[in-house]
Amino acid sequence: MTPGARASAAISILDRVLGGEPAERALTNWGRASRYAGSSDRAAVRDLVFEALRRRSSAAAIGGGLSGRGLVLGLMRAAGQEALFSGQGHAPAPPGPEETGRSPDPVEALDLPDWLIPDLRDSLGPDLGPVAEALRHRAPVFLRVNLVKADLPAARVALAAEGIATRTHPLSPTALEITGNARRLQASAAYRGGLVELQDVSSQAVVDALPLADGMTVLDHCAGGGGKTLAMAARARLRLYAHDANPRRMADLPERARRAGVQVTLTDRPEAGAPYDLILVDAPCSGSGSWRRDPEGKWNLTPQGLDRIVETQAHILDRVAPMLRPGGVLAYATCSLLRRENGDQARAFLDRHPAFHCESALSLTPLQGGDGFHLSIFQRR
């Protein structure tokens, strides 16, 4: 496919996404219907679609409208590549007089939901602008070295032998950032053999901060795919349980645990394993700290949806609190930048549960290199 044809494909996909179809599904359906597109074409179109979603407000202004064509035209104009809209072959038609576009206003330039900007400004202060700019760019690809099977130098050597270049990162002693040939990872022996797992560096830093020790009984209450479950298992010999409200999210966890060389027990009744020495609640949240990975999420979030999320977080914390033994630790984490989901939620929990006190808190933003994350560690008296 020519660059112009890739732009046309991205336009058609974005129109479906703007119409309500999830981006991953729209991309998959386009790929199945476009057998002529090679792997490099599919990757390029995917990158263009997600770039447009990250910069939706500013690209729409520059391109002259909130449509697939407007978004891609805006991206091309901003990059000095408007000539791709030539109308030749499979390229998009040249811009018409109604598509002159304009410079984004200050709010549009942030590429954030306008209704949420006051909350984000209150939460981030002077970092709002730099964080917004970071969220407009593609996220780095991070790996966690599985200390059960390899140390960090050995993992780097194994990856390098397959042409995958990496560098260390100061946020976590187990983190590697891929700097070359990231697309080779999932076919690599290092990945298939469980030496490394895909995991954001901030997510690793959250697990690093947990007071884990051999022999502890631990529950990962909102386990999802199990990334933090496996990271905890690699740090200490634990009696480890994983639970999720939607068990299908954990479908791959047994195989991932086998590959990593660790043991995890999946449970749909976490109360049955109580009392626990430590419970991790990686709660459902706005996902605002990871919007560069999921740019759809920021445009789909609504004020009513955020209210429901905050209520769900409080409900989960109230549910797990009685499952801790006296002296046990409750770790509350979100990948959110919003004070309402982080510090305010933590203070509200302490107000409802005077038997707990806050031991420590950690807040990270994309300015530290990884996703935005918050961690509050409570101890039961």
Sequence and secondary structure as in RCSB ss.txt:
>XXXX:A:sequence
MTPGARASAAISILDRVLGGEPAERALTNWGRASRYAGSSDRAAVRDLVFEALRRRSSAAAIGGGLSGRGLVLGL
MRAAGQEALFSGQGHAPAPPGPEETGRSPDPVEALDLPDWLIPDLRDSLGPDLGPVAEALRHRAPVFLRVNLVKA
DLPAARVALAAEGIATRTHPLSPTALEITGNARRLQASAAYRGGLVELQDVSSQAVVDALPLADGMTVLDHCAGG
GGKTLAMAARARLRLYAHDANPRRMADLPERARRAGVQVTLTDRPEAGAPYDLILVDAPCSGSGSWRRDPEGKWN
LTPQGLDRIVETQAHILDRVAPMLRPGGVLAYATCSLLRRENGDQARAFLDRHPAFHCESALSLTPLQGGDGFHL
SIFQRR
>XXXX:A:secstr
  HHHHHHHHHHHHHHHHTT  HHHHHHHHHHH TT  HHHHHHHHHHHHHHHHTHHHHHHHHTSSSHHHHHHHH
HHHTT GGG   STTS     GGG      HHHHHTS GGGHHHHHHHHGGGHHHHHHHHTS    EEEE TTT 
 HHHHHHHHHHTT EEEE TT TTEEEEEE GGGGGGSHHHHTTSEEE  HHHHHHHHTS   TT EEEETT TT
 HHHHHHHHHS  EEEE  SSGGGGTTHHHHHHHHT   EE S GGGG SEEEEEEE     GGGTTT HHHHHH
  HHHHHHHHHHHHHHHHHHGGGEEEEEEEEEEES   TTTTHHHHHHHHHH TTEEEEEEEEE GGGSS  EEE
EEEEE 
